[in-house]
């Protein structure tokens, strides 16, 4: 234990200071005079499981909703920047967990703690320190007192592991209050199912709560399985049909460092078409079937429209943006990235 404490003390000075890379998303969602909103996070897959299942992860950011605890919601107070909420598999037995925006992306409490280019070991240390400070009861130490294993790491520091595409839509405060009451009243017990009760299903539930029938599954692109990419596809289609609503999109870059890079997110049919080990044997045995699958993908399942990342933002601007409060419109505010339209 003494060795772990010494290692943390040695790492912490290297983590101090402002990050010097693009942190555009934070600037787009917290200006004091902007319309509050929900945002779908379409997150790229990573690691061994992501290599086998490249559908990625889905979560929803809510700018007016904050977390009294990771499993109890409330309205945000002045100066708070909202939560990211998602469904997880085997994290303390809960179905959904909500984390503050900065914690979810970078596992820190303030912008000045975001590291510039951390090593994989430093990312582990940052995550574990946040866990120990904020939810040690929900995710206790391992039996030997060290960092526990498990999928809890997806709760904090997502931007260390993956690139994230954000699709934002304006919301109304009264619906925030209704959602808070609804989720707080529900039994929050996990019954995660990869096929029919996954993170994308939960994100679809949240978005449909605000805008009924805005998100739906695809029996063509994903054989009926709700996927993160289909959720994003639905949001884009909804945007095209409702020009009266404010939409925008942004990219949250993966943090530079020694952590392996994430890779492109795919839908079910898309991953099949792109995989030579599946599509080539099918083409040999059943060329007409394989041709039909590829044609279906090109006609119905392909979705390549991505948000455009804005240019680099000075670290000092990040801190300023997160401290914005009140309604003084004299502040010039940050610039949004391009709309999907």
Backbone as numpy.savetxt, mean C-alpha at the origin, in Angstrom:
# Nx Ny Nz CAx CAy CAz Cx Cy Cz
20.97 -10.03 24.35 20.15 -8.83 24.35 21.02 -7.57 24.35
22.13 -7.61 25.10 23.03 -6.46 25.13 23.60 -6.20 23.74
23.92 -7.29 23.01 24.47 -7.15 21.66 23.45 -6.49 20.73
22.17 -6.88 20.85 21.13 -6.28 20.01 21.02 -4.80 20.30
21.01 -4.42 21.58 20.90 -3.01 21.96 22.08 -2.20 21.43
23.29 -2.79 21.50 24.46 -2.08 20.99 24.38 -1.90 19.48
23.90 -2.94 18.79 23.76 -2.84 17.33 22.77 -1.75 16.97
21.66 -1.67 17.69 20.66 -0.64 17.42 21.24 0.75 17.64
22.00 0.89 18.72 22.60 2.19 19.01 23.57 2.59 17.92
24.27 1.60 17.35 25.23 1.91 16.29 24.54 2.29 15.00
23.40 1.68 14.73 22.68 1.93 13.48 21.95 3.25 13.52
21.37 3.63 14.68 20.47 4.77 14.75 21.09 6.07 14.21
22.37 6.40 14.52 22.92 7.64 13.96 22.95 7.63 12.44
23.14 6.46 11.83 23.18 6.41 10.39 21.81 6.64 9.78
20.74 6.47 10.58 19.39 6.62 10.06 18.88 8.04 10.22
19.58 8.86 10.99 19.10 10.22 11.22 19.26 11.06 9.98
18.50 12.15 9.91 18.60 13.06 8.77 17.51 12.82 7.75
17.33 13.80 6.88 16.28 13.73 5.87 16.66 12.78 4.75
15.66 12.09 4.21 15.90 11.24 3.05 16.10 12.11 1.83
16.98 11.66 0.92 17.30 12.48 -0.23 16.74 11.95 -1.53
15.70 11.12 -1.45 15.15 10.55 -2.67 13.68 10.91 -2.78
13.01 10.51 -3.82 11.65 10.95 -4.14 10.64 10.43 -3.14
9.92 11.35 -2.48 8.85 11.00 -1.55 7.60 11.77 -1.96
7.21 11.63 -3.20 6.18 12.48 -3.78 4.83 12.26 -3.14
4.48 11.04 -2.86 3.12 10.73 -2.45 2.71 11.50 -1.20
3.61 11.59 -0.24 3.27 12.27 1.00 2.90 13.72 0.75
3.58 14.35 -0.20 3.29 15.74 -0.50 1.94 15.91 -1.17
1.46 14.87 -1.82 0.21 15.00 -2.56 -1.01 14.78 -1.69
-0.86 14.13 -0.54 -2.04 13.75 0.23 -2.24 14.55 1.50
-1.27 15.36 1.89 -1.42 16.06 3.15 -1.46 17.57 3.09
-1.49 18.23 1.93 -1.59 19.69 1.96 -2.86 20.13 2.66
-2.79 21.23 3.40 -3.88 21.61 4.31 -5.14 22.02 3.60
-5.05 22.44 2.33 -6.24 22.91 1.65 -6.76 21.91 0.63
-6.18 20.71 0.56 -6.59 19.73 -0.44 -7.82 18.97 0.02
-8.58 18.47 -0.96 -9.73 17.62 -0.68 -9.23 16.31 -0.08
-9.80 15.92 1.06 -9.42 14.64 1.66 -9.90 13.51 0.76
-9.30 12.35 0.91 -9.54 11.31 -0.07 -9.20 9.93 0.45
-9.56 8.95 -0.38 -9.09 7.58 -0.21 -8.15 7.29 -1.36
-7.23 6.39 -1.15 -6.30 6.02 -2.21 -6.06 4.52 -2.18
-6.22 3.89 -3.32 -5.86 2.48 -3.44 -4.35 2.38 -3.63
-3.71 1.55 -2.83 -2.30 1.24 -3.01 -2.18 -0.08 -3.76
-1.68 -0.02 -4.98 -1.37 -1.22 -5.76 0.12 -1.47 -5.59
0.49 -2.55 -4.89 1.86 -2.76 -4.44 2.50 -3.93 -5.17
3.70 -3.71 -5.65 4.40 -4.75 -6.41 4.78 -5.93 -5.52
4.85 -7.14 -6.09 5.27 -8.31 -5.32 6.77 -8.32 -5.08
7.20 -9.07 -4.08 8.63 -9.19 -3.80 8.88 -10.54 -3.15
10.12 -10.95 -3.13 10.50 -12.17 -2.43 10.09 -13.44 -3.16
10.30 -14.57 -2.47 10.03 -15.88 -3.08 8.54 -16.08 -3.36
7.68 -15.68 -2.40 6.25 -15.84 -2.60 5.77 -14.96 -3.76
6.32 -13.74 -3.84 5.96 -12.86 -4.94 6.39 -13.41 -6.28
7.48 -14.19 -6.30 7.90 -14.80 -7.55 6.94 -15.87 -8.01
6.34 -16.59 -7.05 5.36 -17.62 -7.40 3.98 -17.04 -7.64
3.65 -15.97 -6.92 2.33 -15.34 -7.04 2.52 -13.84 -7.26
2.65 -13.41 -8.52 3.01 -12.01 -8.80 1.85 -11.03 -8.76
0.78 -11.36 -8.03 -0.38 -10.46 -7.98 -0.17 -9.28 -7.04
0.86 -9.33 -6.17 1.16 -8.19 -5.31 0.21 -8.07 -4.13
0.10 -6.84 -3.63 -0.70 -6.56 -2.44 -1.54 -5.32 -2.68
-2.68 -5.26 -1.99 -3.56 -4.08 -2.08 -3.85 -3.57 -0.67
-3.87 -2.25 -0.53 -4.23 -1.60 0.73 -4.94 -0.30 0.37
-5.57 0.31 1.37 -6.28 1.57 1.14 -5.81 2.61 2.14
-5.42 3.76 1.64 -5.08 4.90 2.49 -6.32 5.78 2.66
-6.59 6.20 3.91 -7.71 7.08 4.23 -7.17 8.30 4.95
-7.36 9.48 4.38 -6.70 10.67 4.91 -7.37 11.24 6.16
-8.68 10.99 6.35 -9.37 11.52 7.53 -9.48 10.51 8.67
-9.16 9.26 8.40 -9.32 8.20 9.39 -7.96 7.90 10.02
-7.93 7.81 11.36 -6.71 7.49 12.08 -6.93 6.29 12.99
-5.86 5.81 13.58 -5.92 4.60 14.39 -5.68 4.94 15.86
-6.70 4.72 16.69 -6.49 4.81 18.13 -5.60 3.67 18.58
-5.83 2.51 18.01 -4.94 1.34 18.11 -4.91 0.73 16.70
-4.04 -0.24 16.45 -4.04 -0.84 15.12 -5.35 -1.51 14.72
-6.24 -1.74 15.69 -7.50 -2.41 15.39 -8.72 -1.59 15.82
-8.52 -0.31 16.12 -9.64 0.56 16.47 -9.45 1.91 15.79
-10.46 2.32 15.01 -10.35 3.53 14.21 -11.03 4.71 14.87
-10.63 5.90 14.47 -11.25 7.15 14.92 -10.98 8.21 13.87
-11.66 9.34 13.97 -11.38 10.46 13.09 -10.03 11.08 13.44
-9.33 11.55 12.45 -8.02 12.17 12.68 -8.18 13.51 13.38
-7.19 13.84 14.18 -7.09 15.15 14.78 -6.17 16.02 13.93
-6.15 17.29 14.22 -5.35 18.23 13.45 -3.88 17.82 13.44
-3.30 17.81 12.27 -1.89 17.47 12.13 -1.63 16.01 11.82
-2.63 15.13 11.97 -2.45 13.72 11.66 -2.68 13.47 10.17
-2.05 12.42 9.65 -2.05 12.21 8.20 -2.74 10.93 7.76
-3.59 10.35 8.61 -4.39 9.22 8.16 -3.72 7.87 8.35
-4.43 6.83 7.86 -3.96 5.46 8.04 -3.98 4.71 6.71
-3.20 3.63 6.68 -3.29 2.64 5.62 -3.87 1.38 6.25
-4.93 0.88 5.65 -5.65 -0.26 6.22 -5.69 -1.38 5.20
-5.48 -2.61 5.67 -5.50 -3.75 4.76 -5.80 -5.03 5.52
-6.09 -6.06 4.77 -6.29 -7.41 5.32 -4.98 -8.17 5.25
-4.68 -8.90 6.32 -3.43 -9.64 6.39 -3.68 -11.10 6.71
-2.68 -11.91 6.40 -2.74 -13.34 6.66 -1.89 -13.66 7.88
-2.51 -14.15 8.91 -1.82 -14.61 10.12 -0.98 -13.53 10.79
-1.62 -12.41 11.09 -0.98 -11.38 11.92 -1.84 -11.20 13.16
-1.46 -11.85 14.24 -2.11 -11.74 15.54 -3.58 -12.14 15.51
-4.00 -12.88 14.51 -5.37 -13.35 14.44 -6.39 -12.32 13.96
-5.93 -11.15 13.52 -6.85 -10.09 13.08 -7.11 -10.18 11.58
-8.28 -9.70 11.19 -8.64 -9.67 9.78 -8.04 -8.44 9.12
-8.21 -7.27 9.74 -7.65 -6.03 9.20 -6.86 -5.31 10.28
-5.87 -4.56 9.83 -5.03 -3.78 10.74 -4.75 -2.44 10.07
-4.80 -1.37 10.86 -4.58 -0.01 10.35 -3.30 0.56 10.94
-2.47 1.14 10.09 -1.21 1.73 10.53 -1.11 3.17 10.02
-0.50 4.07 10.82 -0.27 5.43 10.35 0.52 5.44 9.04
0.28 6.45 8.21 0.86 6.49 6.88 2.38 6.38 6.90
3.06 7.21 7.69 4.53 7.16 7.72 5.03 5.81 8.21
4.36 5.25 9.21 4.76 3.95 9.72 4.58 2.87 8.66
3.46 2.93 7.97 3.20 1.91 6.96 4.26 1.95 5.85
4.61 3.15 5.42 5.57 3.25 4.33 7.01 3.06 4.77
7.38 3.65 5.95 8.79 3.72 6.31 9.12 3.26 7.74
8.12 2.84 8.52 8.35 2.33 9.88 9.00 3.38 10.78
8.59 4.64 10.63 9.11 5.72 11.47 7.96 6.61 11.91
8.24 7.49 12.87 7.24 8.42 13.38 7.36 9.82 12.79
8.51 10.14 12.20 8.69 11.48 11.65 9.56 11.40 10.40
9.40 12.35 9.46 10.16 12.30 8.21 11.67 12.29 8.40
12.15 12.96 9.45 13.59 13.03 9.66 14.24 11.70 9.99
13.42 10.70 10.33 13.95 9.37 10.66 14.06 8.46 9.45
13.55 8.89 8.29 13.59 8.04 7.11 15.04 7.91 6.64
15.56 6.70 6.50 16.96 6.55 6.08 17.14 6.80 4.59
18.33 7.19 4.20 18.63 7.47 2.80 18.71 6.22 1.95
19.53 5.28 2.35 19.76 4.07 1.57 20.14 2.93 2.51
19.17 2.41 3.24 19.48 1.44 4.29 19.81 0.06 3.75
20.62 -0.66 4.50 20.87 -2.06 4.18 19.68 -2.90 4.64
19.64 -4.14 4.21 18.55 -5.03 4.62 18.54 -5.21 6.13
19.72 -5.28 6.76 19.79 -5.42 8.22 19.27 -4.17 8.91
19.55 -3.01 8.35 19.06 -1.77 8.94 17.53 -1.68 8.82
16.98 -2.15 7.71 15.53 -2.18 7.56 14.92 -3.08 8.63
15.52 -4.23 8.87 15.04 -5.12 9.92 15.05 -4.42 11.27
16.11 -3.69 11.54 16.23 -2.97 12.81 15.17 -1.87 12.93
14.95 -1.12 11.86 13.96 -0.03 11.87 12.57 -0.60 12.16
12.22 -1.67 11.46 10.92 -2.30 11.65 10.75 -2.80 13.08
11.77 -3.48 13.56 11.65 -4.08 14.88 11.57 -3.01 15.96
12.30 -1.91 15.79 12.22 -0.82 16.76 10.82 -0.22 16.78
10.20 -0.07 15.62 8.83 0.46 15.58 7.87 -0.51 16.25
8.03 -1.80 15.97 7.18 -2.81 16.62 7.30 -2.74 18.14
8.52 -2.66 18.64 8.74 -2.63 20.09 8.14 -1.36 20.71
8.18 -0.27 19.98 7.67 0.99 20.51 6.16 1.11 20.45
5.52 0.44 19.48 4.11 0.73 19.21 3.15 -0.45 19.33
3.58 -1.67 19.04 2.62 -2.78 19.20 3.31 -4.07 19.67
4.04 -4.02 20.79 4.72 -5.23 21.29 3.75 -6.29 21.80
2.54 -5.87 22.24 1.57 -6.85 22.71 0.96 -7.61 21.54
0.72 -6.91 20.44 0.12 -7.55 19.27 1.11 -8.50 18.59
2.38 -8.08 18.53 3.43 -8.92 17.95 4.58 -8.98 18.95
4.55 -9.94 19.88 5.58 -10.00 20.92 6.91 -10.53 20.39
7.95 -10.35 21.22 9.27 -10.86 20.87 9.21 -12.37 20.66
10.19 -12.87 19.91 10.36 -14.32 19.80 10.75 -14.88 21.17
10.68 -16.19 21.32 10.96 -16.84 22.61 12.36 -16.51 23.13
13.30 -16.27 22.21 14.67 -15.96 22.62 14.90 -14.46 22.79
13.83 -13.66 22.67 13.95 -12.22 22.83 14.35 -11.48 21.59
14.53 -12.18 20.50 14.95 -11.54 19.26 13.73 -11.14 18.41
14.02 -10.67 17.20 12.96 -10.23 16.29 12.07 -11.41 15.93
10.75 -11.29 16.10 9.87 -12.41 15.76 9.76 -12.60 14.26
9.54 -13.83 13.86 9.30 -14.09 12.44 7.83 -13.86 12.13
7.44 -14.04 10.90 6.04 -13.91 10.54 5.78 -12.76 9.58
4.51 -12.61 9.23 4.11 -11.65 8.20 3.81 -10.26 8.76
4.10 -10.03 10.03 3.87 -8.71 10.62 4.71 -7.63 9.95
5.81 -8.02 9.30 6.68 -7.02 8.67 5.93 -6.26 7.56
4.83 -6.82 7.05 4.06 -6.12 6.02 3.29 -4.93 6.58
3.20 -4.83 7.91 2.48 -3.73 8.54 3.25 -2.42 8.46
4.56 -2.49 8.45 5.39 -1.29 8.54 6.55 -1.39 7.55
6.88 -0.24 6.95 8.03 -0.20 6.05 7.77 -0.83 4.69
6.55 -0.71 4.17 6.24 -1.33 2.88 7.12 -0.79 1.76
7.49 0.49 1.83 8.26 1.10 0.75 9.71 0.62 0.72
10.17 -0.10 1.73 11.49 -0.69 1.66 11.49 -1.92 0.76
10.34 -2.58 0.67 10.25 -3.84 -0.06 9.71 -3.70 -1.48
8.88 -2.65 -1.73 8.21 -2.60 -3.02 7.89 -1.20 -3.50
7.76 -1.10 -4.81 7.20 0.11 -5.41 5.69 0.04 -5.26
5.07 1.22 -5.02 3.64 1.28 -4.77 3.01 2.30 -5.72
1.95 1.89 -6.40 1.17 2.79 -7.25 -0.08 3.22 -6.48
-0.33 4.50 -6.46 -1.45 5.04 -5.71 -2.50 5.63 -6.65
-3.76 5.22 -6.46 -4.89 5.73 -7.23 -5.85 6.41 -6.25
-5.92 7.73 -6.32 -6.66 8.50 -5.32 -8.03 8.94 -5.84
-8.99 9.00 -4.91 -10.34 9.45 -5.23 -10.87 10.25 -4.06
-11.58 11.34 -4.33 -12.11 12.16 -3.25 -13.22 11.41 -2.50
-13.37 11.72 -1.23 -14.41 11.10 -0.40 -15.11 12.18 0.42
-16.17 11.79 1.09 -16.94 12.70 1.92 -16.78 12.34 3.39
-16.71 13.34 4.29 -16.44 13.07 5.70 -17.48 12.19 6.37
-18.76 12.34 5.99 -19.79 11.54 6.63 -19.61 10.04 6.35
-19.07 9.72 5.16 -18.81 8.32 4.86 -17.64 7.79 5.68
-16.67 8.66 5.96 -15.58 8.26 6.86 -16.14 7.85 8.22
-17.04 8.66 8.76 -17.61 8.36 10.07 -18.38 7.05 10.04
-19.11 6.81 8.95 -19.87 5.57 8.84 -18.95 4.36 8.75
-17.86 4.51 8.01 -16.91 3.41 7.89 -16.26 3.11 9.24
-15.90 4.14 9.97 -15.30 3.95 11.30 -16.25 3.17 12.20
-17.51 3.57 12.23 -18.49 2.86 13.05 -18.66 1.41 12.60
-18.70 1.23 11.29 -18.91 -0.12 10.76 -17.76 -1.05 11.12
-16.52 -0.63 10.86 -15.38 -1.50 11.13 -15.15 -1.71 12.61
-15.36 -0.68 13.42 -15.19 -0.84 14.87 -16.21 -1.78 15.46
-17.39 -1.87 14.84 -18.46 -2.73 15.36 -18.31 -4.18 14.91
-17.58 -4.41 13.85 -17.43 -5.78 13.33 -16.46 -6.60 14.17
-16.63 -7.92 14.15 -15.65 -8.80 14.75 -14.42 -8.84 13.86
-13.31 -8.48 14.42 -12.08 -8.40 13.65 -11.26 -9.68 13.85
-11.77 -10.76 13.27 -11.10 -12.07 13.35 -10.78 -12.55 11.95
-9.58 -13.03 11.76 -9.14 -13.40 10.42 -9.88 -14.62 9.88
-10.25 -14.54 8.63 -10.67 -15.71 7.86 -10.15 -15.51 6.44
-8.85 -15.19 6.40 -8.16 -14.92 5.14 -8.22 -16.13 4.22
-8.51 -15.86 2.96 -8.49 -16.89 1.93 -7.88 -16.27 0.69
-6.83 -16.89 0.16 -6.09 -16.30 -0.95 -6.96 -16.13 -2.20
-7.93 -17.01 -2.38 -8.73 -16.97 -3.59 -9.94 -16.05 -3.49
-10.62 -16.06 -2.34 -11.90 -15.34 -2.28 -12.07 -14.43 -1.07
-11.02 -14.27 -0.27 -11.13 -13.39 0.90 -9.74 -12.83 1.19
-9.19 -12.14 0.19 -7.81 -11.70 0.30 -7.72 -10.18 0.48
-6.51 -9.65 0.38 -6.32 -8.21 0.59 -7.05 -7.37 -0.44
-7.13 -7.84 -1.68 -7.83 -7.09 -2.72 -9.33 -7.09 -2.47
-9.87 -8.19 -1.95 -11.29 -8.23 -1.59 -11.60 -7.18 -0.53
-10.71 -7.06 0.45 -10.94 -6.07 1.51 -10.84 -4.65 0.96
-9.86 -4.40 0.11 -9.74 -3.07 -0.50 -10.96 -2.75 -1.34
-11.47 -3.75 -2.05 -12.68 -3.55 -2.84 -13.86 -3.21 -1.94
-13.94 -3.88 -0.78 -15.01 -3.58 0.18 -14.95 -2.13 0.63
-13.75 -1.64 0.97 -13.60 -0.27 1.43 -14.00 0.72 0.33
-13.51 0.52 -0.87 -13.82 1.44 -1.97 -15.29 1.39 -2.35
-15.88 0.20 -2.32 -17.31 0.09 -2.62 -18.16 0.69 -1.50
-17.62 0.77 -0.30 -18.32 1.42 0.79 -18.52 2.90 0.47
-17.49 3.51 -0.09 -17.57 4.92 -0.46 -18.35 5.12 -1.77
-18.09 4.24 -2.73 -18.73 4.35 -4.04 -19.24 2.97 -4.46
-20.49 2.65 -4.12 -21.04 1.31 -4.40 -20.86 0.91 -5.86
-20.47 -0.35 -6.05 -20.31 -0.95 -7.37 -19.17 -0.33 -8.18
-18.27 0.37 -7.52 -17.14 0.96 -8.25 -16.06 -0.08 -8.55
-15.94 -1.08 -7.71 -14.90 -2.10 -7.87 -15.57 -3.47 -7.97
-15.14 -4.26 -8.92 -15.74 -5.58 -9.13 -14.65 -6.54 -9.60
-14.89 -7.82 -9.40 -13.94 -8.83 -9.86 -14.12 -9.09 -11.34
-13.12 -9.70 -11.96 -13.17 -10.01 -13.38 -13.08 -11.52 -13.57
-14.09 -12.07 -14.25 -14.08 -13.50 -14.55 -13.28 -13.80 -15.81
-12.85 -12.75 -16.51 -12.02 -12.92 -17.70 -10.55 -12.77 -17.33
-10.20 -11.65 -16.72 -8.80 -11.36 -16.44 -8.24 -12.21 -15.30
-9.08 -12.54 -14.33 -8.57 -13.20 -13.12 -9.40 -14.41 -12.70
-10.13 -15.00 -13.64 -10.99 -16.16 -13.40 -11.82 -16.03 -12.12
-12.26 -14.83 -11.86 -13.14 -14.59 -10.72 -12.44 -14.28 -9.42
-11.11 -14.36 -9.38 -10.36 -14.03 -8.17 -10.14 -12.53 -8.12
-10.40 -11.91 -6.98 -10.14 -10.48 -6.84 -8.65 -10.27 -6.67
-8.05 -9.44 -7.51 -6.62 -9.19 -7.44 -6.37 -7.70 -7.26
-5.21 -7.32 -6.73 -4.88 -5.90 -6.61 -4.94 -5.16 -7.95
-4.48 -5.79 -9.02 -4.48 -5.11 -10.31 -5.90 -4.91 -10.83
-6.79 -5.88 -10.59 -8.18 -5.71 -10.99 -8.85 -4.61 -10.19
-8.47 -4.46 -8.92 -9.00 -3.36 -8.12 -8.60 -2.02 -8.73
-7.33 -1.90 -9.12 -6.87 -0.66 -9.76 -7.56 -0.46 -11.10
-7.71 -1.51 -11.86 -8.40 -1.41 -13.15 -9.82 -0.88 -12.97
-10.50 -1.36 -11.94 -11.86 -0.92 -11.66 -11.90 0.57 -11.30
-10.93 1.01 -10.50 -10.89 2.42 -10.12 -10.69 3.31 -11.34
-9.80 2.89 -12.25 -9.55 3.67 -13.46 -10.81 3.73 -14.32
-11.51 2.62 -14.46 -12.74 2.61 -15.26 -13.81 3.48 -14.61
-13.88 3.44 -13.28 -14.85 4.27 -12.58 -14.55 5.74 -12.80
-13.26 6.07 -12.80 -12.85 7.45 -13.04 -13.29 7.93 -14.41
-13.19 7.07 -15.40 -13.57 7.46 -16.76 -15.07 7.74 -16.87
-15.86 7.08 -16.01 -17.31 7.26 -16.08 -17.81 8.40 -15.20
-16.92 8.96 -14.34 -17.35 9.99 -13.40 -16.37 11.16 -13.43
-16.47 11.95 -14.45 -15.57 13.08 -14.61 -15.81 14.18 -13.59
-16.94 14.10 -12.86 -17.24 15.11 -11.84 -16.42 14.91 -10.58
-15.84 13.73 -10.38 -15.05 13.45 -9.20 -13.58 13.75 -9.45
-12.88 14.08 -8.38 -11.45 14.36 -8.49 -10.66 13.07 -8.33
-9.86 12.76 -9.32 -8.98 11.61 -9.29 -7.54 12.07 -9.52
-6.60 11.33 -8.99 -5.19 11.56 -9.33 -4.43 10.28 -9.06
-3.20 10.24 -9.47 -2.40 9.03 -9.30 -0.94 9.38 -9.11
-0.25 8.57 -8.36 1.15 8.82 -8.03 1.89 7.51 -7.87
3.20 7.60 -7.86 4.05 6.45 -7.59 4.86 6.70 -6.34
4.90 5.74 -5.46 5.77 5.78 -4.28 6.95 4.86 -4.58
8.12 5.43 -4.78 9.28 4.64 -5.17 9.74 3.74 -4.03
10.29 2.59 -4.40 10.92 1.73 -3.41 12.18 2.42 -2.89
12.38 2.36 -1.59 13.53 3.03 -0.98 14.83 2.41 -1.49
15.79 3.22 -1.93 17.08 2.67 -2.34 17.76 1.95 -1.19
18.57 0.97 -1.52 19.27 0.21 -0.49 19.58 -1.18 -0.98
20.01 -2.03 -0.06 20.41 -3.39 -0.44 19.25 -4.38 -0.43
18.06 -3.95 0.01 16.90 -4.82 -0.05 16.59 -5.13 -1.51
16.34 -6.41 -1.86 16.05 -6.75 -3.26 14.89 -5.94 -3.80
14.95 -5.62 -5.10 13.91 -4.83 -5.74 12.65 -5.65 -6.00
11.52 -5.00 -5.90 10.26 -5.66 -6.23 10.13 -5.76 -7.74
9.10 -6.49 -8.19 8.95 -6.67 -9.62 7.49 -6.46 -10.03
7.25 -6.45 -11.31 5.97 -6.01 -11.86 4.81 -6.84 -11.33
3.72 -6.15 -11.02 2.52 -6.82 -10.55 1.69 -7.27 -11.75
1.14 -8.49 -11.66 0.35 -9.06 -12.74 -0.98 -9.57 -12.22
-1.92 -9.71 -13.13 -3.16 -10.40 -12.83 -3.01 -11.89 -13.07
-4.08 -12.65 -12.86 -4.00 -14.11 -12.97 -3.74 -14.53 -14.40
-4.58 -14.09 -15.34 -4.40 -14.47 -16.74 -3.09 -13.90 -17.29
-2.76 -12.69 -16.87 -1.53 -12.05 -17.33 -0.29 -12.84 -16.93
-0.25 -13.30 -15.67 0.90 -14.07 -15.21 1.01 -15.39 -15.97
-0.15 -15.97 -16.35 -0.14 -17.21 -17.12 0.43 -16.97 -18.51
-0.02 -15.90 -19.16 0.44 -15.60 -20.52 1.93 -15.29 -20.54
2.43 -14.62 -19.51 3.83 -14.22 -19.48 4.76 -15.35 -19.05
4.21 -16.43 -18.53 5.04 -17.53 -18.03 5.27 -18.57 -19.14
6.50 -18.71 -19.58 6.81 -19.66 -20.64 6.55 -21.11 -20.21
6.72 -21.39 -18.93 6.55 -22.77 -18.49 5.09 -23.21 -18.56
4.17 -22.26 -18.68 2.76 -22.61 -18.83 2.28 -22.44 -20.26
2.57 -21.28 -20.86 1.97 -20.95 -22.15 2.61 -21.73 -23.29
3.92 -22.04 -23.21 4.58 -22.77 -24.29 4.04 -24.20 -24.41
3.98 -24.98 -23.30 3.38 -26.32 -23.42 1.95 -26.29 -23.93
1.17 -25.28 -23.48 -0.20 -25.17 -23.95 -0.24 -24.89 -25.44
0.67 -24.04 -25.91 0.72 -23.71 -27.33 1.08 -24.94 -28.17
1.93 -25.81 -27.62 2.33 -27.02 -28.34 1.19 -28.03 -28.39
0.52 -28.19 -27.24 -0.53 -29.20 -27.15 -1.86 -28.72 -27.72
-2.17 -27.45 -27.45 -3.46 -26.91 -27.88 -3.25 -25.49 -28.41
-2.72 -25.35 -29.61 -2.40 -24.01 -30.13 -3.61 -23.09 -30.22
-4.78 -23.62 -30.57 -5.96 -22.77 -30.67 -6.37 -22.23 -29.30
-6.28 -23.10 -28.29 -6.60 -22.67 -26.93 -5.62 -21.61 -26.46
-4.33 -21.85 -26.71 -3.32 -20.88 -26.30 -3.52 -19.55 -27.01
-3.85 -19.61 -28.31 -4.10 -18.37 -29.04 -5.30 -17.63 -28.49
-6.33 -18.37 -28.10 -7.50 -17.74 -27.50 -7.20 -17.08 -26.18
-6.35 -17.72 -25.37 -5.98 -17.16 -24.07 -5.21 -15.85 -24.27
-4.25 -15.86 -25.19 -3.46 -14.65 -25.46 -4.35 -13.54 -26.00
-5.25 -13.88 -26.91 -6.15 -12.88 -27.47 -7.05 -12.29 -26.40
-7.54 -13.13 -25.50 -8.38 -12.66 -24.39 -7.60 -11.71 -23.50
-6.36 -12.06 -23.22 -5.52 -11.19 -22.40 -5.33 -9.83 -23.06
-5.01 -9.82 -24.35 -4.78 -8.55 -25.05 -6.04 -7.71 -25.13
-7.20 -8.38 -25.25 -8.45 -7.65 -25.43 -9.08 -7.20 -24.12
-8.96 -8.03 -23.07 -9.73 -7.78 -21.86 -8.90 -7.60 -20.60
-7.79 -8.31 -20.50 -7.09 -8.39 -19.21 -5.90 -7.46 -19.09
-5.41 -6.94 -20.22 -4.21 -6.12 -20.16 -4.50 -4.77 -19.52
-3.64 -4.37 -18.64 -3.81 -3.08 -17.95 -2.43 -2.53 -17.66
-1.96 -1.66 -18.52 -0.61 -1.14 -18.40 -0.57 0.33 -18.02
-1.71 0.95 -17.86 -1.71 2.38 -17.55 -1.24 2.60 -16.13
-0.15 3.29 -15.98 0.47 3.51 -14.67 0.43 4.99 -14.32
0.38 5.30 -13.04 0.55 6.70 -12.65 1.96 7.17 -13.00
2.08 8.42 -13.35 3.39 8.98 -13.64 4.00 9.58 -12.38
5.22 9.21 -12.10 5.89 9.75 -10.93 6.27 11.21 -11.17
6.07 12.04 -10.18 6.52 13.42 -10.29 8.02 13.47 -10.04
8.59 14.65 -10.21 10.03 14.79 -10.05 10.46 14.71 -8.59
11.76 14.70 -8.34 12.28 14.62 -6.97 11.79 15.78 -6.11
11.59 15.51 -4.84 11.15 16.51 -3.88 12.22 16.68 -2.83
12.56 17.93 -2.53 13.57 18.18 -1.51 13.09 17.65 -0.16
13.97 17.01 0.62 13.56 16.45 1.90 12.92 17.47 2.83
13.40 18.71 2.82 12.82 19.72 3.70 11.34 19.94 3.40
10.96 19.79 2.13 9.56 19.96 1.76 8.70 18.86 2.36
9.26 17.68 2.51 8.52 16.58 3.10 8.14 16.90 4.54
9.11 17.34 5.31 8.82 17.68 6.68 7.80 18.80 6.78
7.91 19.79 5.92 6.97 20.91 5.93 5.57 20.44 5.61
5.45 19.56 4.63 4.13 19.07 4.23 3.45 18.32 5.35
4.20 17.51 6.07 3.60 16.71 7.14 3.23 17.55 8.34
3.70 18.77 8.40 3.36 19.64 9.52 2.24 20.62 9.18
1.71 20.56 7.95 0.69 21.50 7.54 -0.60 21.28 8.30
-1.20 22.37 8.76 -2.49 22.33 9.44 -3.24 23.61 9.12
-4.52 23.65 9.45 -5.30 24.86 9.27 -5.81 25.01 7.86
-6.18 26.24 7.51 -6.79 26.47 6.20 -6.21 27.70 5.52
-4.96 27.97 5.74 -4.31 29.14 5.14 -3.96 28.85 3.69
-4.78 29.32 2.77 -4.57 29.03 1.36 -3.43 29.83 0.75
-2.77 30.67 1.56 -1.65 31.43 1.01 -0.45 30.53 0.75
-0.42 29.35 1.40 0.68 28.43 1.17 0.56 27.86 -0.25
1.63 27.86 -1.01 1.52 27.42 -2.41 1.18 25.97 -2.56
1.56 25.13 -1.59 1.21 23.72 -1.66 2.06 22.96 -2.67
2.08 21.64 -2.55 2.84 20.82 -3.48 2.11 20.63 -4.80
2.82 20.13 -5.76 2.25 19.89 -7.07 1.91 18.42 -7.21
0.71 18.14 -7.68 0.30 16.76 -7.88 0.95 16.19 -9.14
1.04 14.86 -9.14 1.45 14.20 -10.37 0.28 14.20 -11.34
0.54 13.75 -12.56 -0.47 13.79 -13.59 -1.68 12.95 -13.23
-2.85 13.41 -13.63 -4.07 12.63 -13.45 -4.07 11.47 -14.40
-4.92 10.47 -14.10 -5.06 9.33 -15.00 -5.75 9.72 -16.29
-6.50 10.80 -16.27 -7.24 11.18 -17.48 -6.27 11.62 -18.58
